[in-house]
Amino acid sequence: MAKGLIHIYAGDGRGKSPAAIGRAVQAAVEGKSVVIIQFLKGKGLGDSDFLRRMEPEIKLFRFEKSDENFEELPEEKKREEIMNIKNGINFAKKVLTTGECELLILDEVIGLVEKGIITVEELKNLLEFREDTDVILTGIALNDDICILADEVSKIETLKFRVWE
């Protein structure tokens, strides 16, 4: 059985998560099931009525309890959130092990490595469970150790940004 592909959307530009969600919608249109797990997003898309209407084809999960940015949390809250994040990683492993979906998006998982919450080796071990599930990883900081895990790497860069009114 062929292993699923690993795609990375990284860089300091805006649009990594929207690009991943676009791939999720494309997969759902093709009749595939998608699981999105968000990390380090504060409130993130957890309350998105739009994505909730796309269930059961696209399922969104967020294990962190705080709506605040991880970096702004006091140390005690960070420790609690790290436990919640690790639960999210364990859930991702379960999703990959059971073949629950054809596309798994781990939104901002690269940030977990950057912050020392998980190691590159832990991420690599997680990805080994993927069987034929495609996986998208997103995050800002990209290093060689993470790049070599991927079949496709896209660097997202913002050349101009204007707030919509």
N, C-alpha and C positions, 0 to 999 in steps of 0.2 A: 504494500500500500504506500502510495506517495505521501510524503509529508506536506502539510499545508504550508503556504508561503508566509513569510514574515515581512511586513512592510513597516517602515519607520517614516513618520512625519516629524521632523525636528527643525529647530532653528529659533531665533529670537523674534521672528516675524509673527504677525497675527494670521490665523487661519488654519492652524494644524488640526484643531478639534473639528471645525466645520468641514475640512476636507475629509476627515475620518467619518463624520456623520453622513457626508455625501456618498461615500463608499457604502455605508450601511444602507442608505436608501436604495442605492443601485442594486445591492445584493438582495434586498427585500423585494424589489420589483422583479428580480429573476427567480423569485420563489424560495430564496434561502432564508434561514433564520439567523438572527444577529443578536449578540449580547454585548452591551457596552457597560464597562465598569469604569467609573470616574474616580480619580484620586486627586487630592490637593486642589480642589476646585472651589472650596468654600461651598456656597449654596449650589453651584454648578447648574446642571440641567435637571436636577432632581424633581423640580416642580413643573417641568415642561409639559403642559397639556398636549402640545403638538406631538411630542415623542410618545406620550402615554397612549394617544390614539393609534399609534402604529403597532401597538401590541396586538397579537403575540409575535409578529414577525421581528420586531425590534424591541428588545427588553433592556431597560436602563437600570443600573444598580449603582448605589453610592453607599459606602459603609461608614464614612465619617459622619459624626453626629453634629459637629459644629458647622454653622454657616459662615464662620469667619475664616479668613485666610490662615493657613497653617502657620506661616511665619509670625503672625501677630498673636498667636496663642501663648499663654503663660506655660512654663515648662511642664507643670502637672497635667494641663489639658493636652499638651503635645504628646505626653506619654500615653494618655488615654486614647488619643487619636491614632497613635502608632499601633496600638493593639487592634483598633478597628480596621486600620489599613491592612494589617497582616491577615485579618479575617477576610478582607476583600481579595487578597492574594490567594488565600486558601480556597475561596470560592472560585476564583479563576482556574485554579488547578482542577477543581471538581468539574467545572464546565468543560475543560479540555479532556479530562479523563473519560467523561461520559459521552463526549461527542454531542453535547447539547445543542450546538449551533455550528453553522458553516463558517461564520465570521465572528471573531472575538476582538473587540476593541478595548485596549487597556489605555485609557485616556490619561495622560500625564504620568504614566508609570516610569518613564525615564527620569522624571523629577524625584521619584523615590530613591533611585540609585544616587542621584546627585546629592540628596540630603542624607544619605547613609542609612535610610530606613530599610532598604534591601541592598544586597550586593549584586554585581553583574553576574556572579556565579549562581545566585538564587534565581535571577531572571532567566538565565540560560537553562537551569534545571526546570523551571516552570514551562518554558517553551518546548522542552523535550516531550511533554505530554500531549502535544497538539495533534498527533495523528494526521488526519487530512483537513483539519480546521485551519483556515487562514487567520492570521493574527496581525492587527495593526497596533503599533506602539507609538505614542506621541510624547513629546517633551521638548524642552528648550535646549539643554546642554547635550551635545552628542559627542561621544568619545569613540576611539577606535575599537575598544573592547565591546561596545554595544553595536557598532556598525557591522562587525563581522558576524553578528547573529542574524543579520537581515539578508533577504533576497533582493529587496528594493529599498533604497533610502532616498527620501525627498527632503531637501533643505528648503524650508519656507522662510522667505525673507520679505520684510515689508519695505517697499521703496518709497511709498508715500502713504500717509494716513490722514484722513479727514473724518471727523465725527459727523455721523448723519444727524440731521435735524428733523 
